[in-house]
Amino acid sequence: MDICIIGAGGHGEVVLDVVRAAAMHRVVGFYDSNPEIHGKVVDGVEVIGSPQQADKPFLVAIGDAHVRGEITDLLMSRGLEPITAIHPTAYCAGNAQVGPGSVICAKAVLCTHVRLGRGGIINTGAIVEHHCRLGEFVHVAPGAVLTGRVKVGDQVMVGAAATILPCLTVGQEAVIGAGSVVTHDIPPRVTVVGVPARIVRAENRESPLSPSSTAP
């Protein structure tokens, strides 16, 4: 099937490589919001125009979860279908569920009974262990590990080489810093870093763990 990729940056090239390696679809064009690259050729594929001009089944290759979600919803509202790409060196258990528009990169692992929502990115060498539940537009960066029965909300970013211990919950739109080790539940819309992971920024000021709630 002929498809297109939304986003012609570095991640777009990774997604193109995954699609080509899987050999199930043919990428016939990139669409990108930067008009300066329209008409250019990226890894043998032309950047045709802006995302709003897409007219084929698609993959959104944009790291920002909010933008990825907005573009996915826009194109789906026009009747276009998000497709899924899984690199042939990745392992997905037979009962794992991968949502439409998701990309599973080289040597990633999705173990038994994993559920991944729409538009997810399981990047190179990441491991999602048994019974994990991941929401929509989640990004698990290279080398990150989600141990068993972890619950991850929508639009969460799990940084490279981070580890989340078993049975924990990460709230929506949280950011887990690279190399962090998460040892307790993480509330929504916060950034955590370190070993063990600690909150360094909280966008949700109503959270009981936000800086404003602990001020004297």
N, C-alpha and C positions, 0 to 999 in steps of 0.2 A: 504494500500500500504506500502511496505517496503521502508524505507528511511534511510538516514544517517545524522549525525550532524558533521559539521566541527568545531572543537574547543571543547576540553574536559575540559575547565576551569570552573570557577564559572558560567559564563553566559551560557556555554554549558549545565550545569545542570539545569539552569532556563528554557532554551529552551526545554530540555527533559521533564521537568514537564509540560510545556504548551502543548506539543504534546500529552503526555499521558492523560492530562485532557480533551483535545479536542476529543480524542478517534477516530480519523479519520485515523491515520497512525501508523505504528509500527517502532520504531527506532531499527535497527539491528546492528548499529555500530557507534562509534565515529572515526573521523580521526583528528590527531593533529600533528603539526610540531615538537613537542618535542619527540625525539626517546626514551627518558628515561621512558615515560609512555606507550609506545606501549606494548600491551599485558595485561595491567592492566584493571580492571573492575571499571567503574564509575557508581554508582547508578544502577547496574545490567546490564550495557551495556559495552562491550569490546571496548577498544581503539585499532583499527585494524592496523592502519598505518598512513602514511602522507596524507595530503589533496589531493595530486596529484594521489593517489591510489583510490580515491572514484569512485564508479561505479554504484551508485543508485541516484534517486532523493534526493535532499539535502536541508539542511538549514545551513547557515554559522553563527555560534554562536561566533563571534569574535567582540569585541567592537571597535577596530580600523577601522574606515570607509574605509581608503585606502586599507587595507588588505582585508576587507570584499568584497570590490568591485573587487579587483584583482582576488581573488579566485572565486567569482561568475562568472566573465567573463571567466576565464580559464575553469571552469567546464561546463559552457553553451556552450563554443566553441567546447567541446567534445560531445555535444548532450545531456548532463544531464539537468534535469529540476529542477529549484528551486521551492520549495513548500512554502505555506504560513501556518502559525500556529496562531490561535486565541484562547485565553483562554476562556472557557465558561462563565466566570464571566465578561469578557469585553463586552462593548457595541459598536457595529458598526452600524451606521445608514444604512438603506436599500440602500441608494444611495451613500454611501461612497465607494471610490475605493481604494483598498489595493493592492499594487504592489507585484509581485512574490518575494518570498524569504524574505518576511517581517514577523515579529513576534509581535503580540499584546498580551501583558502580562495581568496578572490578574487585574481586576477592571479598566483597561484603558478605555477611552471613545473617540470615533471618531464620531463627530456629523455630521449633515446633509451636504452633498456635499463636504466632505473632500476628498482630493486626496493625496495619499501617494505613492511615487515611489518605485522602486525595493529596496529590501534589507533593509527596514526600521525597526527600533526598537522603538515601543511605549511601554515604560517600565511600571512597576507596578504603577497603580493609576494615570498615566499621562492623561491629558485632552487636546484634540485637537478640538477646537470649530468649528462652522459652516464656510464653504467655505474656510478653510485653504488649501494651496497648498504646499506640502512638496516634495522636490526633491528626488533623489536616495541616499540610504545609510545614511539617517538621523537617528540620535538617540535622542529621547526625553526621558530623564531620569526620574526616579520615582518622582511622584508628581509635575512635571512641568506642566504649563498651557500655551497653545497657544490660545489667545482669537480670536474673529472672523476675518476672511479674512487676516490672516497672511500668507506671502509668505516666504518660507524657501528654500534656495538653496541646491545643492547637498552636501553631506558629512558634514552637520552641526551637531554640538553637542550642545544640550540644556541641561544644567546641572540640577541636582535634585532641585526641588522646585522653579525653575526659572519661571518668568512670562513674556510673551511678549504681549504688549498691542495691541489693534485692528489695523488692516490695515497696519501694518508695514512690512518691507522687511528685511530679514536677508540673507546676501550674502553667497555664497558657501564657505565651509570649515571654517566658523566662529565657534568660541566656546563661548557659553554663560555660564558664571560661575554659580555655584550652588547658589540658593537664589537670583539671580539678578532680577531686574525689568527693562525690556527693554522699553524705552519710545520714541525711535527714530530709524530710519533705521540704520542697521548695515552693514558696507561694507564687502566685502569678506576677508577671511583669517586674521581676527583679533580675539583677545580674549578680551571679555568684562566682567567686574565684578561690583557688587555694586548696590545700590539703590539711584538714577537711575544708570543704567549700564554705565560704561565709559570704553574706550579702555585702556588696560594695555600692550598689545603687538600687533604689526602689522607685519605679515610676508610679506605682499604685500607692498614693499617699494615705489611703484608707487601710492599708495593710497593717496589722498589729506589729509587724516586724520592720516597718518603714522607719527611716531616721526621725521623721517628724513626730511619730507616736512615742518615741523614747526621749524626746527633748524635755528638759526640766521646766 
